């Protein structure tokens, strides 16, 4: 994408280092499994959000 849009070629390590210098991070997207239970996932997400808001 960098080469196509900006005519620049960089290795992944160079991009990660540049992000680090800018106090940014590069993460990969997550995926959901086809057999996952949506109700259990939503329950877990709700619990996690509650814990996040109650902890200092």
N, CA, C and O atoms as a Tinker XYZ file with bonds, in Angstrom:
   224  protein
     1  N      0.820000   -1.189000    0.000000    73     2
     2  CA     0.000000    0.000000    0.000000    64     1     3
     3  C      0.864000    1.253000    0.000000    63     2     4     5
     4  O      0.557000    2.210000   -0.712000    81     3
     5  N      1.926000    1.267000    0.775000    73     3     6
     6  CA     2.811000    2.435000    0.783000    64     5     7
     7  C      3.413000    2.682000   -0.588000    63     6     8     9
     8  O      3.516000    3.820000   -1.045000    81     7
     9  N      3.810000    1.592000   -1.234000    73     7    10
    10  CA     4.430000    1.733000   -2.548000    64     9    11
    11  C      3.421000    2.249000   -3.571000    63    10    12    13
    12  O      3.746000    3.101000   -4.398000    81    11
    13  N      2.196000    1.728000   -3.510000    73    11    14
    14  CA     1.166000    2.142000   -4.464000    64    13    15
    15  C      0.730000    3.588000   -4.262000    63    14    16    17
    16  O      0.604000    4.345000   -5.224000    81    15
    17  N      0.499000    3.968000   -3.006000    73    15    18
    18  CA    -0.019000    5.312000   -2.731000    64    17    19
    19  C      1.058000    6.387000   -2.684000    63    18    20    21
    20  O      0.866000    7.487000   -3.202000    81    19
    21  N      2.202000    6.067000   -2.057000    73    19    22
    22  CA     3.207000    7.089000   -1.783000    64    21    23
    23  C      4.543000    6.844000   -2.475000    63    22    24    25
    24  O      5.478000    7.624000   -2.294000    81    23
    25  N      4.649000    5.797000   -3.249000    73    23    26
    26  CA     5.894000    5.435000   -3.933000    64    25    27
    27  C      7.061000    5.287000   -2.958000    63    26    28    29
    28  O      8.175000    5.731000   -3.234000    81    27
    29  N      6.789000    4.654000   -1.810000    73    27    30
    30  CA     7.794000    4.435000   -0.766000    64    29    31
    31  C      7.790000    2.952000   -0.422000    63    30    32    33
    32  O      6.726000    2.348000   -0.287000    81    31
    33  N      8.968000    2.366000   -0.281000    73    31    34
    34  CA     9.052000    0.978000    0.161000    64    33    35
    35  C      9.741000    0.939000    1.522000    63    34    36    37
    36  O     10.808000    1.524000    1.708000    81    35
    37  N      9.121000    0.247000    2.463000    73    35    38
    38  CA     9.665000    0.102000    3.816000    64    37    39
    39  C      9.409000   -1.310000    4.286000    63    38    40    41
    40  O      8.414000   -1.926000    3.903000    81    39
    41  N     10.291000   -1.822000    5.109000    73    39    42
    42  CA    10.100000   -3.136000    5.712000    64    41    43
    43  C      9.198000   -2.987000    6.929000    63    42    44    45
    44  O      9.061000   -1.896000    7.482000    81    43
    45  N      8.590000   -4.085000    7.337000    73    43    46
    46  CA     7.678000   -4.068000    8.483000    64    45    47
    47  C      8.378000   -3.578000    9.748000    63    46    48    49
    48  O      7.792000   -2.826000   10.527000    81    47
    49  N      9.615000   -3.992000    9.957000    73    47    50
    50  CA    10.357000   -3.588000   11.150000    64    49    51
    51  C     10.574000   -2.073000   11.159000    63    50    52    53
    52  O     10.518000   -1.444000   12.215000    81    51
    53  N     10.821000   -1.492000    9.993000    73    51    54
    54  CA    11.017000   -0.042000    9.914000    64    53    55
    55  C      9.730000    0.702000   10.226000    63    54    56    57
    56  O      9.751000    1.732000   10.900000    81    55
    57  N      8.622000    0.189000    9.743000    73    55    58
    58  CA     7.333000    0.819000   10.016000    64    57    59
    59  C      7.003000    0.710000   11.503000    63    58    60    61
    60  O      6.527000    1.672000   12.105000    81    59
    61  N      7.253000   -0.453000   12.094000    73    59    62
    62  CA     6.999000   -0.633000   13.526000    64    61    63
    63  C      7.870000    0.306000   14.352000    63    62    64    65
    64  O      7.396000    0.875000   15.335000    81    63
    65  N      9.129000    0.479000   13.973000    73    63    66
    66  CA    10.022000    1.393000   14.690000    64    65    67
    67  C      9.546000    2.829000   14.555000    63    66    68    69
    68  O      9.609000    3.596000   15.515000    81    67
    69  N      9.074000    3.196000   13.382000    73    67    70
    70  CA     8.575000    4.546000   13.166000    64    69    71
    71  C      7.325000    4.783000   14.024000    63    70    72    73
    72  O      7.187000    5.836000   14.646000    81    71
    73  N      6.427000    3.810000   14.055000    73    71    74
    74  CA     5.245000    3.926000   14.906000    64    73    75
    75  C      5.647000    4.077000   16.364000    63    74    76    77
    76  O      5.082000    4.901000   17.083000    81    75
    77  N      6.626000    3.283000   16.807000    73    75    78
    78  CA     7.074000    3.338000   18.196000    64    77    79
    79  C      7.616000    4.725000   18.532000    63    78    80    81
    80  O      7.332000    5.256000   19.606000    81    79
    81  N      8.386000    5.309000   17.631000    73    79    82
    82  CA     8.912000    6.661000   17.861000    64    81    83
    83  C      7.795000    7.694000   17.957000    63    82    84    85
    84  O      7.951000    8.720000   18.619000    81    83
    85  N      6.680000    7.428000   17.305000    73    83    86
    86  CA     5.540000    8.353000   17.329000    64    85    87
    87  C      4.548000    7.994000   18.440000    63    86    88    89
    88  O      3.444000    8.536000   18.488000    81    87
    89  N      4.946000    7.075000   19.337000    73    87    90
    90  CA     4.092000    6.588000   20.426000    64    89    91
    91  C      2.799000    5.961000   19.910000    63    90    92    93
    92  O      1.738000    6.125000   20.513000    81    91
    93  N      2.895000    5.248000   18.799000    73    91    94
    94  CA     1.769000    4.514000   18.236000    64    93    95
    95  C      2.104000    3.031000   18.258000    63    94    96    97
    96  O      3.255000    2.655000   18.478000    81    95
    97  N      1.114000    2.198000   18.034000    73    95    98
    98  CA     1.377000    0.776000   17.963000    64    97    99
    99  C      0.656000    0.193000   16.760000    63    98   100   101
   100  O     -0.323000    0.755000   16.269000    81    99
   101  N      1.143000   -0.909000   16.310000    73    99   102
   102  CA     0.569000   -1.584000   15.155000    64   101   103
   103  C      0.064000   -2.942000   15.621000    63   102   104   105
   104  O      0.852000   -3.777000   16.065000    81   103
   105  N     -1.230000   -3.167000   15.525000    73   103   106
   106  CA    -1.795000   -4.447000   15.943000    64   105   107
   107  C     -2.525000   -5.092000   14.782000    63   106   108   109
   108  O     -3.000000   -4.411000   13.874000    81   107
   109  N     -2.608000   -6.384000   14.821000    73   107   110
   110  CA    -3.346000   -7.111000   13.799000    64   109   111
   111  C     -4.813000   -7.194000   14.223000    63   110   112   113
   112  O     -5.130000   -7.180000   15.412000    81   111
   113  N     -5.673000   -7.278000   13.259000    73   111   114
   114  CA    -7.094000   -7.387000   13.569000    64   113   115
   115  C     -7.396000   -8.774000   14.139000    63   114   116   117
   116  O     -6.726000   -9.754000   13.815000    81   115
   117  N     -8.402000   -8.833000   14.979000    73   115   118
   118  CA    -8.839000  -10.100000   15.555000    64   117   119
   119  C     -9.947000  -10.683000   14.696000    63   118   120   121
   120  O    -10.593000   -9.972000   13.927000    81   119
   121  N    -10.152000  -11.947000   14.832000    73   119   122
   122  CA   -11.218000  -12.595000   14.101000    64   121   123
   123  C    -12.078000  -13.380000   15.071000    63   122   124   125
   124  O    -11.634000  -13.724000   16.166000    81   123
   125  N    -13.286000  -13.657000   14.677000    73   123   126
   126  CA   -14.181000  -14.451000   15.503000    64   125   127
   127  C    -14.333000  -15.830000   14.871000    63   126   128   129
   128  O    -14.429000  -15.966000   13.652000    81   127
   129  N    -14.352000  -16.828000   15.710000    73   127   130
   130  CA   -14.496000  -18.195000   15.211000    64   129   131
   131  C    -15.936000  -18.442000   14.776000    63   130   132   133
   132  O    -16.874000  -17.913000   15.372000    81   131
   133  N    -16.097000  -19.225000   13.766000    73   131   134
   134  CA   -17.425000  -19.505000   13.225000    64   133   135
   135  C    -18.310000  -20.245000   14.233000    63   134   136   137
   136  O    -19.527000  -20.059000   14.248000    81   135
   137  N    -17.696000  -21.083000   15.072000    73   135   138
   138  CA   -18.473000  -21.870000   16.027000    64   137   139
   139  C    -18.677000  -21.154000   17.367000    63   138   140   141
   140  O    -19.250000  -21.735000   18.289000    81   139
   141  N    -18.226000  -19.927000   17.488000    73   139   142
   142  CA   -18.317000  -19.208000   18.757000    64   141   143
   143  C    -19.776000  -18.897000   19.105000    63   142   144   145
   144  O    -20.612000  -18.688000   18.226000    81   143
   145  N    -20.053000  -18.874000   20.398000    73   143   146
   146  CA   -21.391000  -18.582000   20.882000    64   145   147
   147  C    -21.518000  -17.070000   21.093000    63   146   148   149
   148  O    -20.862000  -16.529000   21.983000    81   147
   149  N    -22.344000  -16.370000   20.300000    73   147   150
   150  CA   -22.456000  -14.914000   20.411000    64   149   151
   151  C    -22.971000  -14.450000   21.771000    63   150   152   153
   152  O    -22.565000  -13.391000   22.250000    81   151
   153  N    -23.857000  -15.223000   22.400000    73   151   154
   154  CA   -24.388000  -14.826000   23.713000    64   153   155
   155  C    -23.289000  -14.872000   24.773000    63   154   156   157
   156  O    -23.190000  -13.967000   25.602000    81   155
   157  N    -22.462000  -15.922000   24.751000    73   155   158
   158  CA   -21.361000  -16.019000   25.709000    64   157   159
   159  C    -20.331000  -14.924000   25.467000    63   158   160   161
   160  O    -19.777000  -14.369000   26.415000    81   159
   161  N    -20.073000  -14.614000   24.201000    73   159   162
   162  CA   -19.124000  -13.547000   23.876000    64   161   163
   163  C    -19.627000  -12.211000   24.396000    63   162   164   165
   164  O    -18.856000  -11.432000   24.957000    81   163
   165  N    -20.911000  -11.940000   24.213000    73   163   166
   166  CA   -21.475000  -10.674000   24.680000    64   165   167
   167  C    -21.432000  -10.605000   26.204000    63   166   168   169
   168  O    -21.138000   -9.550000   26.767000    81   167
   169  N    -21.720000  -11.712000   26.873000    73   167   170
   170  CA   -21.643000  -11.749000   28.334000    64   169   171
   171  C    -20.231000  -11.468000   28.817000    63   170   172   173
   172  O    -20.032000  -10.709000   29.766000    81   171
   173  N    -19.254000  -12.079000   28.163000    73   171   174
   174  CA   -17.867000  -11.847000   28.534000    64   173   175
   175  C    -17.484000  -10.389000   28.310000    63   174   176   177
   176  O    -16.817000   -9.786000   29.150000    81   175
   177  N    -17.901000   -9.821000   27.181000    73   175   178
   178  CA   -17.593000   -8.424000   26.878000    64   177   179
   179  C    -18.213000   -7.503000   27.919000    63   178   180   181
   180  O    -17.577000   -6.542000   28.352000    81   179
   181  N    -19.447000   -7.786000   28.326000    73   179   182
   182  CA   -20.107000   -6.976000   29.352000    64   181   183
   183  C    -19.356000   -7.049000   30.674000    63   182   184   185
   184  O    -19.157000   -6.027000   31.331000    81   183
   185  N    -18.935000   -8.252000   31.073000    73   183   186
   186  CA   -18.178000   -8.418000   32.313000    64   185   187
   187  C    -16.846000   -7.675000   32.243000    63   186   188   189
   188  O    -16.450000   -7.007000   33.198000    81   187
   189  N    -16.170000   -7.794000   31.126000    73   187   190
   190  CA   -14.886000   -7.134000   30.959000    64   189   191
   191  C    -15.036000   -5.619000   31.045000    63   190   192   193
   192  O    -14.228000   -4.954000   31.694000    81   191
   193  N    -16.048000   -5.072000   30.404000    73   191   194
   194  CA   -16.274000   -3.631000   30.461000    64   193   195
   195  C    -16.608000   -3.180000   31.882000    63   194   196   197
   196  O    -16.184000   -2.105000   32.304000    81   195
   197  N    -17.366000   -3.995000   32.625000    73   195   198
   198  CA   -17.679000   -3.655000   34.006000    64   197   199
   199  C    -16.414000   -3.631000   34.853000    63   198   200   201
   200  O    -16.225000   -2.723000   35.662000    81   199
   201  N    -15.556000   -4.611000   34.673000    73   199   202
   202  CA   -14.302000   -4.661000   35.422000    64   201   203
   203  C    -13.429000   -3.452000   35.066000    63   202   204   205
   204  O    -12.816000   -2.849000   35.947000    81   203
   205  N    -13.375000   -3.105000   33.799000    73   203   206
   206  CA   -12.561000   -1.968000   33.371000    64   205   207
   207  C    -13.044000   -0.664000   34.009000    63   206   208   209
   208  O    -12.232000    0.184000   34.378000    81   207
   209  N    -14.353000   -0.504000   34.137000    73   207   210
   210  CA   -14.872000    0.751000   34.685000    64   209   211
   211  C    -14.770000    0.802000   36.200000    63   210   212   213
   212  O    -14.728000    1.896000   36.763000    81   211
   213  N    -14.729000   -0.347000   36.890000    73   211   214
   214  CA   -14.690000   -0.330000   38.350000    64   213   215
   215  C    -13.268000   -0.301000   38.900000    63   214   216   217
   216  O    -13.070000    0.106000   40.045000    81   215
   217  N    -12.280000   -0.718000   38.126000    73   215   218
   218  CA   -10.900000   -0.695000   38.602000    64   217   219
   219  C    -10.339000    0.718000   38.489000    63   218   220   221
   220  O    -10.690000    1.453000   37.567000    81   219
   221  N     -9.467000    1.102000   39.427000    73   219   222
   222  CA    -8.891000    2.454000   39.361000    64   221   223
   223  C     -7.938000    2.646000   38.220000    63   222   224
   224  O     -7.387000    3.733000   38.053000    81   223
